[in-house]
Amino acid sequence: MNNQQINLSVHSHDVQLDVDYVSWITEIKRRYRAAQVKASVRVNSEKLLFNWELGRDLVQKKAEERWGAGVVEQVSLDLQREFPNAEGLSAPNLWAMKRWYLFYNQYDTKLLQSVIETNGTKLLQPVIEFDKEKFHQLGGEFPTSFACVPWGHHIAIISKCKSVDEALFYIGKTIEQGLSRVALVNCIKAHLYEHQGKILNNFTEHLPALQSQLVQEVLKENYDFGFATVGHEIYDECELEEALTNSITDLLLELGSGFAFVGRQKELIVGGKSRKIDLLFYHIRLRCYVVCELKAREFEPEFAGKLNFYVNAVDELLKHDDENPTIGLLICSDMNKADVQWSFKGISTPMGVATYNNVRIQDVLPTQEQLKERMELLQKELRETKRLMNKCTE
């Protein structure tokens, strides 16, 4: 056949099909069959690779300009005729493949991937550099870490993220923590990316570069304690601590993956005196203790000194030689950043200061005796009012 148009027009769509299109759709079908054969071993990886390459084809071939505005629907129809029992070949899904490819190709990007060995576990951490020319030379090569994330997660990420950096952050979190799609969407709604790594700290000055980066990824600048309930609007640290530990599972979920609870009011004997830490955790991936001090009020400079004392004590009394330095985490109701930064001066232990919000106040209902007393008081006041009114009318 010559490059003359083939009379295979689909009247329901604005398309004009030619030999190049037939050649292309034949190649797509071949690739899909190949993906089906391998799917029994690498279902997610192969199908994601297929989705990426089809999205790339739609972009690089300028399919809509070449074959008409309805070409995506036409490709969907052709593929579904050939593979009637296959899933994921609808037109909306094909449009999603194109958006997926474009999302990571719209910037000057080169996707890199680093594998960090931590405690015997390989964690895939996508890293980003921007180099559009190199990315095109690679033909928009499929980033291998993407194969570890389900298709539905990818769609959620590109639909809700504003940048490649943010998207790669959530891909890394999904791989690292095995997030479900619901959990992933909740993380995005909670703006985990914006909060991550922004905690006020001195980690870069007192930790090795890699450990400092990991700690900043783990700790947040603000913690949502909406699962904790206290009895009154004005409460102290003991009440807050009790409310948090009464919902320890929720607390660990809010702190993030890797935290293990060691104890509340953990006692340390220093110089013959008993000292008690509000909350003590161990972080498995960081391989270090995390001393957490709670303050139900605004940050004060002396809080840093006390936290420094506890961090040093844990390092001396609990930490093993093969473990990383203990981290201090102070969580306050509010803070002045200048106060925090000045308080860090002269302190050599690694620590960060965060805030919390959304603690619930319990609705305290009056007891039966209290209700009875109030009713008697109201009745007494009512009788007195009537007496005065009667006296005035006499």
C-alpha positions as CSV (number, residue, x, y, z in Angstrom):
1,M,0.0,0.0,0.0
2,N,1.1,3.5,-0.7
3,N,0.8,6.5,1.6
4,Q,-2.8,7.0,0.4
5,Q,-5.5,7.3,3.0
6,I,-7.2,4.0,3.9
7,N,-11.0,4.1,3.9
8,L,-11.4,3.1,7.6
9,S,-12.8,6.3,8.9
10,V,-14.9,6.1,12.1
11,H,-17.7,8.6,11.6
12,S,-18.3,9.0,15.3
13,H,-14.9,10.6,15.7
14,D,-13.0,13.2,13.8
15,V,-10.2,11.0,12.4
16,Q,-8.5,10.3,9.1
17,L,-6.6,7.0,9.1
18,D,-3.6,6.3,6.9
19,V,-0.9,3.7,6.5
20,D,1.2,5.2,9.2
21,Y,-1.7,4.9,11.6
22,V,-2.3,1.3,10.7
23,S,1.4,0.6,11.2
24,W,1.4,2.3,14.5
25,I,-1.7,0.6,15.8
26,T,-0.3,-2.8,14.7
27,E,2.8,-2.1,16.7
28,I,0.7,-1.1,19.8
29,K,-1.2,-4.4,19.5
30,R,2.1,-6.3,19.3
31,R,3.4,-4.5,22.4
32,Y,0.2,-5.1,24.3
33,R,0.3,-8.9,23.4
34,A,3.9,-8.9,24.7
35,A,2.8,-7.2,27.9
36,Q,0.1,-9.8,28.4
37,V,2.5,-12.7,28.0
38,K,4.8,-11.2,30.7
39,A,1.9,-10.1,32.9
40,S,1.8,-13.3,34.8
41,V,5.2,-12.6,36.2
42,R,5.4,-8.8,36.3
43,V,1.8,-7.6,36.0
44,N,2.1,-4.1,37.4
45,S,5.5,-3.3,35.9
46,E,4.8,-4.4,32.4
47,K,1.4,-2.7,32.2
48,L,2.8,0.5,33.7
49,L,5.5,0.4,31.1
50,F,2.9,-0.1,28.4
51,N,0.9,2.8,29.7
52,W,4.0,5.0,29.8
53,E,5.0,4.1,26.3
54,L,1.5,4.6,24.9
55,G,1.3,8.0,26.6
56,R,4.7,8.9,25.1
57,D,3.6,7.8,21.7
58,L,0.5,10.0,21.8
59,V,2.7,13.0,22.7
60,Q,5.7,12.3,20.5
61,K,3.7,11.3,17.4
62,K,1.5,14.4,17.9
63,A,-1.4,11.9,17.3
64,E,-4.2,14.5,17.5
65,E,-2.6,16.8,15.0
66,R,-1.7,13.9,12.7
67,W,-4.9,11.8,12.8
68,G,-7.5,14.0,14.2
69,A,-9.1,15.1,17.5
70,G,-10.8,11.7,18.0
71,V,-7.6,9.6,17.6
72,V,-7.4,8.6,21.3
73,E,-11.0,7.3,21.2
74,Q,-10.1,5.5,17.9
75,V,-7.0,3.8,19.5
76,S,-9.2,2.8,22.4
77,L,-11.8,1.2,20.1
78,D,-9.2,-0.6,18.1
79,L,-7.4,-2.0,21.1
80,Q,-10.7,-3.1,22.8
81,R,-11.8,-4.9,19.6
82,E,-8.5,-6.7,19.5
83,F,-8.5,-7.4,23.3
84,P,-12.2,-7.5,24.3
85,N,-11.5,-8.9,27.8
86,A,-8.6,-6.5,28.7
87,E,-9.0,-3.8,31.3
88,G,-7.6,-0.3,31.2
89,L,-8.0,0.4,27.5
90,S,-10.9,2.9,27.8
91,A,-10.5,6.3,26.2
92,P,-10.4,8.1,29.6
93,N,-7.6,5.7,30.7
94,L,-5.6,6.5,27.5
95,W,-6.0,10.2,28.1
96,A,-4.7,9.5,31.6
97,M,-1.6,7.8,30.1
98,K,-0.9,10.9,28.0
99,R,-1.4,13.2,31.0
100,W,0.9,10.9,33.0
101,Y,3.7,11.1,30.5
102,L,3.2,14.9,30.0
103,F,3.3,15.6,33.7
104,Y,6.8,14.3,34.0
105,N,7.9,15.7,30.6
106,Q,6.5,19.2,30.9
107,Y,9.6,20.4,32.9
108,D,13.3,20.2,32.1
109,T,13.5,16.8,33.8
110,K,15.8,13.9,34.2
111,L,14.5,11.3,36.6
112,L,17.1,9.6,38.7
113,Q,16.8,7.0,41.3
114,S,19.0,6.3,44.3
115,V,18.8,3.1,46.4
116,I,19.7,3.7,50.1
117,E,20.6,0.7,52.2
118,T,19.1,1.2,55.7
119,N,19.0,-1.5,58.3
120,G,19.1,-4.2,55.6
121,T,16.1,-2.7,53.7
122,K,16.4,-1.1,50.3
123,L,14.4,2.1,50.0
124,L,13.9,3.5,46.6
125,Q,14.1,7.3,46.7
126,P,13.4,9.1,43.4
127,V,15.7,12.1,43.0
128,I,15.1,14.9,40.5
129,E,17.3,16.9,38.3
130,F,16.2,19.1,35.4
131,D,17.6,18.4,31.9
132,K,15.0,18.3,29.2
133,E,17.4,17.7,26.3
134,K,18.8,14.6,28.0
135,F,15.3,13.4,28.9
136,H,14.3,13.5,25.2
137,Q,17.5,11.8,24.2
138,L,16.4,9.0,26.4
139,G,13.1,8.9,24.6
140,G,11.3,9.7,27.8
141,E,12.6,6.5,29.4
142,F,10.3,4.9,32.0
143,P,11.7,5.5,35.5
144,T,12.2,2.1,37.1
145,S,10.9,3.2,40.5
146,F,7.5,3.9,38.9
147,A,6.9,0.2,38.4
148,C,6.7,-0.2,42.2
149,V,3.6,2.0,42.4
150,P,0.1,0.9,41.2
151,W,-1.6,2.7,38.3
152,G,-4.4,4.1,40.4
153,H,-1.8,5.7,42.7
154,H,-0.1,7.3,39.8
155,I,-3.3,8.8,38.6
156,A,-4.1,10.2,42.1
157,I,-0.6,11.7,42.3
158,I,-0.6,13.5,39.0
159,S,-4.2,14.7,39.6
160,K,-3.4,16.2,43.0
161,C,0.2,17.3,42.9
162,K,1.4,20.6,41.6
163,S,5.0,19.7,40.7
164,V,7.3,16.9,39.8
165,D,9.1,17.3,43.0
166,E,5.9,16.8,45.0
167,A,4.8,13.8,42.9
168,L,8.2,12.1,43.3
169,F,8.0,12.7,47.0
170,Y,4.7,10.8,47.2
171,I,6.0,8.0,44.9
172,G,8.9,7.6,47.3
173,K,6.5,7.5,50.3
174,T,4.2,5.0,48.7
175,I,7.2,2.7,48.0
176,E,8.7,3.2,51.4
177,Q,5.5,2.8,53.5
178,G,3.4,0.6,51.2
179,L,0.6,3.2,51.2
180,S,-2.9,2.2,50.0
181,R,-4.5,4.6,47.6
182,V,-6.7,6.0,50.4
183,A,-3.7,6.5,52.7
184,L,-1.9,8.2,49.8
185,V,-4.7,10.6,49.1
186,N,-5.0,11.4,52.8
187,C,-1.3,12.2,52.9
188,I,-1.7,14.5,49.9
189,K,-4.7,16.2,51.5
190,A,-2.7,16.7,54.7
191,H,0.0,18.5,52.7
192,L,2.7,16.1,53.9
193,Y,5.0,17.3,51.2
194,E,4.8,20.9,52.3
195,H,5.3,20.0,56.0
196,Q,8.1,17.5,55.5
197,G,11.6,18.7,56.2
198,K,10.5,22.2,57.3
199,I,10.7,21.6,61.1
200,L,13.0,24.2,62.8
201,N,16.1,22.3,63.6
202,N,19.9,22.2,63.9
203,F,20.4,18.8,62.2
204,T,22.7,20.0,59.5
205,E,25.1,21.3,62.0
206,H,25.2,18.2,64.3
207,L,24.5,15.2,62.1
208,P,26.2,13.7,59.0
209,A,24.6,14.9,55.8
210,L,22.7,11.7,54.9
211,Q,21.4,11.2,58.4
212,S,20.4,14.9,58.6
213,Q,18.4,14.6,55.4
214,L,16.7,11.4,56.6
215,V,15.7,13.0,59.9
216,Q,14.3,16.0,58.2
217,E,12.2,13.8,56.0
218,V,10.9,11.9,59.0
219,L,9.9,14.8,61.3
220,K,7.1,17.3,60.6
221,E,6.8,20.9,61.3
222,N,3.2,20.4,62.7
223,Y,1.4,17.5,64.1
224,D,-2.3,16.9,64.0
225,F,-3.5,15.7,67.4
226,G,-7.2,15.6,66.4
227,F,-7.4,12.0,67.8
228,A,-6.6,13.2,71.3
229,T,-9.3,14.5,73.7
230,V,-8.7,16.5,76.9
231,G,-11.2,17.4,79.6
232,H,-11.0,21.2,79.5
233,E,-9.9,24.1,77.3
234,I,-7.1,24.8,79.6
235,Y,-4.9,21.7,80.1
236,D,-1.3,20.9,81.0
237,E,1.3,18.7,79.6
238,C,0.3,15.7,81.8
239,E,-3.2,15.8,80.4
240,L,-2.0,16.1,76.8
241,E,0.5,13.3,77.3
242,E,-2.2,11.0,78.8
243,A,-4.6,11.9,75.9
244,L,-1.9,11.0,73.3
245,T,-0.8,7.8,74.9
246,N,-4.5,6.7,75.4
247,S,-4.6,6.7,71.6
248,I,-1.0,5.4,71.0
249,T,-1.8,3.7,67.7
250,D,-3.2,7.0,66.3
251,L,-0.1,8.8,67.7
252,L,2.3,6.5,65.9
253,L,0.4,6.9,62.7
254,E,0.6,10.6,63.0
255,L,4.3,10.5,63.7
256,G,4.9,8.4,60.6
257,S,6.4,5.1,59.6
258,G,9.3,3.7,61.6
259,F,8.4,5.0,65.1
260,A,8.3,2.5,67.9
261,F,7.0,3.5,71.3
262,V,9.5,2.9,74.2
263,G,7.6,4.5,77.0
264,R,5.8,7.4,78.8
265,Q,7.6,9.1,81.7
266,K,10.6,7.0,80.9
267,E,12.8,7.2,84.1
268,L,16.5,7.8,83.9
269,I,18.8,8.0,86.9
270,V,21.3,10.9,86.5
271,G,23.6,11.8,89.3
272,G,21.5,9.8,91.7
273,K,18.3,11.7,90.8
274,S,15.3,10.4,88.9
275,R,14.6,12.2,85.6
276,K,11.5,11.4,83.5
277,I,11.1,11.9,79.8
278,D,7.6,12.7,78.6
279,L,7.7,10.3,75.6
280,L,10.5,8.1,74.3
281,F,10.5,6.5,70.9
282,Y,13.0,4.5,68.8
283,H,13.0,5.1,65.0
284,I,13.8,1.9,63.2
285,R,15.0,3.4,59.9
286,L,17.0,6.2,61.5
287,R,18.4,3.7,64.0
288,C,18.2,6.1,66.9
289,Y,16.2,7.1,69.9
290,V,13.8,10.1,69.7
291,V,13.2,12.0,72.9
292,C,9.9,13.8,72.7
293,E,9.0,16.6,75.1
294,L,5.5,18.1,75.1
295,K,4.5,21.6,76.0
296,A,0.9,22.7,76.1
297,R,2.0,26.3,75.6
298,E,4.1,28.5,73.5
299,F,7.9,27.7,73.1
300,E,10.2,29.2,75.8
301,P,14.0,29.2,75.4
302,E,14.5,27.2,78.6
303,F,12.7,24.3,76.9
304,A,15.6,23.7,74.6
305,G,18.0,23.4,77.5
306,K,15.9,20.7,79.2
307,L,15.5,18.8,76.0
308,N,19.3,19.0,75.4
309,F,19.8,17.5,78.9
310,Y,17.5,14.5,78.1
311,V,19.1,13.8,74.7
312,N,22.5,13.7,76.3
313,A,21.2,11.4,79.1
314,V,19.8,9.0,76.6
315,D,23.0,9.0,74.5
316,E,25.0,8.2,77.7
317,L,22.6,5.7,79.3
318,L,20.6,3.9,76.6
319,K,22.3,4.3,73.2
320,H,24.6,1.6,71.9
321,D,27.8,2.3,70.1
322,D,26.5,1.1,66.7
323,E,23.4,3.3,66.9
324,N,23.0,6.9,65.6
325,P,22.9,9.9,67.9
326,T,19.7,10.5,69.7
327,I,17.3,13.1,68.3
328,G,15.3,15.6,70.4
329,L,11.8,16.6,69.4
330,L,10.0,19.4,71.2
331,I,6.3,19.8,70.3
332,C,4.6,23.0,71.5
333,S,1.3,24.6,71.0
334,D,3.0,27.6,69.3
335,M,6.4,29.2,68.8
336,N,8.3,32.2,67.7
337,K,10.9,31.2,65.1
338,A,13.5,33.7,66.3
339,D,13.2,32.4,69.8
340,V,13.8,28.8,68.6
341,Q,16.7,29.7,66.4
342,W,18.5,31.7,69.1
343,S,17.9,28.8,71.6
344,F,19.8,26.4,69.3
345,K,23.0,28.5,69.6
346,G,25.5,26.8,71.8
347,I,23.6,23.5,71.8
348,S,25.5,20.6,70.2
349,T,22.8,17.9,70.4
350,P,20.5,17.4,67.3
351,M,17.0,18.7,68.0
352,G,13.9,20.1,66.3
353,V,10.9,22.1,67.4
354,A,7.4,21.5,66.0
355,T,3.9,22.6,66.8
356,Y,0.6,20.7,67.2
357,N,-3.1,21.5,66.7
358,N,-6.7,20.2,66.7
359,V,-6.7,18.7,70.2
360,R,-10.3,18.0,71.0
361,I,-12.1,19.3,74.1
362,Q,-14.4,16.8,75.7
363,D,-18.1,17.7,76.1
364,V,-18.6,17.3,79.8
365,L,-22.2,16.7,80.7
366,P,-23.5,17.5,84.2
367,T,-24.2,14.6,86.5
368,Q,-27.7,13.8,87.7
369,E,-26.9,15.4,91.1
370,Q,-25.7,18.5,89.4
371,L,-28.8,18.7,87.3
372,K,-31.0,18.3,90.4
373,E,-29.1,21.1,92.2
374,R,-29.5,23.4,89.1
375,M,-33.2,22.7,88.9
376,E,-33.7,23.4,92.6
377,L,-31.8,26.7,92.2
378,L,-33.9,27.7,89.2
379,Q,-37.1,26.9,90.9
380,K,-36.0,28.9,93.9
381,E,-35.2,31.9,91.7
382,L,-38.5,31.6,89.9
383,R,-40.4,31.6,93.3
384,E,-38.5,34.6,94.4
385,T,-39.3,36.4,91.1
386,K,-43.0,35.7,91.4
387,R,-43.0,36.9,95.0
388,L,-41.4,40.2,94.0
389,M,-43.8,40.6,91.1
390,N,-46.8,40.0,93.4
391,K,-45.5,42.5,95.9
392,C,-45.2,45.1,93.2
393,T,-48.8,44.7,92.1
394,E,-50.2,45.1,95.6
